[in-house]
Amino acid sequence: MSKVVDITGVSSKEARLKRIINSLEEIKDALVDVIDVYEAEDESSDKLDLLTEALDALEDANDALNDASDEA
């Protein structure tokens, strides 16, 4: 997974959105893995709550981007 999404080389806005959506999916998957580790190790519920909130926010952003992509 690359750390920065380079969308400058993509010409159409639809293609840019798709690349961002794909990268966001990768980030969500990575965050789920981190949450699983915290759950398995019975880590602090505060950290787990924050990570879960971050995942929820990423899912909301993903939904918004998918809606924008459908409208484009």
Secondary structure per residue as TSV (DSSP state, phi and psi in degrees):
chain	resnum	aa	ss	phi	psi
A	1	M	-	360.0	127.4
A	2	S	-	-77.8	153.4
A	3	K	S	-84.1	-25.7
A	4	V	S	-125.1	134.7
A	5	V	-	-91.2	114.1
A	6	D	-	-89.6	105.7
A	7	I	-	-104.6	2.9
A	8	T	T	-73.0	-27.1
A	9	G	T	-81.2	-8.0
A	10	V	-	-96.3	129.3
A	11	S	-	-82.3	-43.5
A	12	S	S	-89.5	150.1
A	13	K	H	-65.7	-31.8
A	14	E	H	-64.9	-41.8
A	15	A	H	-66.5	-37.9
A	16	R	H	-62.5	-46.2
A	17	L	H	-60.4	-42.7
A	18	K	H	-62.1	-40.9
A	19	R	H	-66.0	-39.8
A	20	I	H	-65.8	-43.6
A	21	I	H	-60.4	-44.7
A	22	N	H	-62.3	-41.7
A	23	S	H	-66.7	-38.4
A	24	L	H	-63.5	-38.2
A	25	E	H	-61.3	-41.1
A	26	E	H	-63.0	-41.9
A	27	I	H	-64.6	-43.4
A	28	K	H	-60.0	-43.9
A	29	D	H	-61.5	-42.0
A	30	A	H	-64.5	-40.1
A	31	L	H	-66.9	-37.8
A	32	V	H	-60.5	-41.1
A	33	D	H	-61.8	-41.7
A	34	V	H	-65.1	-43.1
A	35	I	H	-60.9	-42.3
A	36	D	H	-59.2	-40.2
A	37	V	H	-65.1	-44.8
A	38	Y	H	-61.4	-40.7
A	39	E	H	-65.9	-41.6
A	40	A	H	-65.6	-32.6
A	41	E	T	-93.2	5.3
A	42	D	T	50.7	45.9
A	43	E	-	-69.1	173.1
A	44	S	-	-49.2	132.7
A	45	S	H	-67.7	-25.2
A	46	D	H	-64.0	-46.2
A	47	K	H	-64.3	-43.3
A	48	L	H	-62.7	-40.4
A	49	D	H	-62.8	-43.3
A	50	L	H	-64.4	-42.1
A	51	L	H	-65.1	-39.2
A	52	T	H	-66.1	-39.6
A	53	E	H	-63.4	-40.0
A	54	A	H	-63.6	-40.6
A	55	L	H	-64.3	-42.1
A	56	D	H	-60.0	-41.6
A	57	A	H	-65.0	-40.0
A	58	L	H	-64.9	-38.6
A	59	E	H	-65.7	-39.8
A	60	D	H	-63.1	-43.6
A	61	A	H	-62.9	-40.4
A	62	N	H	-62.5	-43.4
A	63	D	H	-61.0	-43.7
A	64	A	H	-63.4	-43.3
A	65	L	H	-64.8	-39.6
A	66	N	H	-64.0	-40.0
A	67	D	H	-62.6	-43.5
A	68	A	H	-64.8	-37.3
A	69	S	H	-66.6	-38.6
A	70	D	H	-66.5	-33.7
A	71	E	H	-79.8	-22.9
A	72	A	-	-71.3	360.0
